[in-house]
Amino acid sequence: MIGLDQRLERAVASHRIGVLDPLAVAFSWLGELGAIWLVLALVLAYYWRRPSVFFWVGAADLIGYLAATGLQDVVNRQRPPRTYPEITTLVSLPHSSSFPSGHTTTSFACAVFLASTLRSRRAWALLIALAALIGLSRVYAGVHYPLDVVGGAALGTVIGLALIALARTVERRSSPLQTEAL
């Protein structure tokens, strides 16, 4: 499985399509420190006059970051090697370990939580697609293996679902007569 993972990363990174390079860099940048998710949460919190949305997405971002960083330290998987002259990274190579992808973990944690607040299948699809594009951009950029992204997506999804459950519990306890759930 690891061998296939490495070959797939090498195939993706060595067969890039030039017009997609700036898009991959842009998606990777959007996932940096959960930037896009925090901006979306801030806009929605302001529009809905529900600051708790920003709080919970911020929590998803922070917990996702800490969980990914902790697992990276434990797993200690090396980043894809750059020993082949034809393969370069499109973004700066992080100093952390490779598994799981932190960009993907935080993106899925935030996307899952945000999608639950929007309650629309289209919102789920769009937000999960954005999270997936951010994760895939890391493989395309040459700084992660595909399994790093799969692991980050799984971890982020678990974090997002756990925070949805926690937020609903907090909402119920703080306002028992409130009918609007997250």
Order of alpha helices (4+ residues) and beta strands (2+ residues): alpha-alpha-alpha-alpha-alpha-alpha-alpha
